[in-house]
Amino acid sequence: MSAPERVLLCYCTCPDAASAQQLAQTLVNESLAACVNHVPGIRSTYRWRGEVTTDSEELLLIKTTAARFDALRERLLALHPYELPELIAVPVEHGHAAYLDWVRSSGH
């Protein structure tokens, strides 16, 4: 038996709730993500083009699989309003087995 497909937790910040909702809805509708959680009201401080900036953002927590990541990345980059969107994927090492199975099966 082969090892189960790796589940990923992806982080992506959006400038507002509307763009976050559009992105989340599209990723789930197109079966690129099983689930997307919205975390409103975060503050991000970063250096961009030589200036330190602090902005309000909404964080998306995107659950997907390694097999769907490339397509998810391409779609996210095409839709995202930022010039340089944040997209960080972290492999899920442990979790509730039934939930992880659901994430794996949600793209089929």
N, C-alpha and C positions, 0 to 999 in steps of 0.2 A: 504494500500500500504506500502511495506517495504521501509526502508531507502535505498538510492542508495549505491552501493558498494563503499567503501572508496578508493580513489585514493592516491597513495603514490609517493613521489619524493625521489629517492634514490641517494645517493652520493657514488661514487667509484673512487679512484685514480688509475692510471696505470703508469708504468714507461716510456712509449713512445707511439707515435701515432699508431704504428703497432699493439701493443697488445690491445690498446683501440679500434681500428677499428674492430679487430677480435671479441672482446668481445661484442661490440655494435651490430655488424652484426648478431652474433649468437643469442643474446637475442631477437632481433626483428624478425629474421627469424623463431625462434621457438615460437613466440607469447608470450614470457615471458615479453616483454616490448612493449609498443605502439610506443615509440620514445626514442632515446638516443641523447642528445646533447654532443658535445665534446668541452671542454674548454682547449685549449693548452696553454703551457707556464706558468703554475703555479709553484710556489716554495713552497715546504713543509719543515718545520723544525720540527723535532720530536726526541724523545729519543728512541733508539732501542738498546737493550742489553748493557745498561749502557753508551752509547755514544750519544751525540747530533749530529745529521746529518741534512744537508740540501740537497735536491735533486730537480731536475726538474721533473715534472710529468704532466700528462694530466688528467683532471677531467671529469668524465662522470656524466651527470645528466640524470637519468633513470626514465621514467614515466611508472608506472605499477599500479596494484591494490593489495589490501590486499590478495585477493584470489590467486593471482599468485606469491606472494612474496616468499613463501617457495621453490617453484620450481626454481624461479629466483636465490635465494641464493645458492641453491645446484649447479646449473649450473655455476654460477659465481665462486664459490669456486673451482670447478673442473677445470675451464679453466684459472684462474688468475695466472700470473707468481709469484706473491708475496707469501711468506710463510704465511703472515698474512694480507690478503687483507682488505682494508677499505670497509665496506658496512654499510651505515647508511640510514634508511628509516624514512622519515618525512611525517606524514599525511597532505594532502592538505585540508585545512579547507574551503577555498573559491577559486573561479576561474570562468573563462568563462564557463558557463554551457554546451554549445555545445562542447567545447574542452574536458571537463571532461567526457562527455558522450562518445566521441570518444575514449578516453583512456580506458574506461570501456568496450567498444564493440570490441576493437582491438584484444582481445584474443579469440574471438569466430569465 
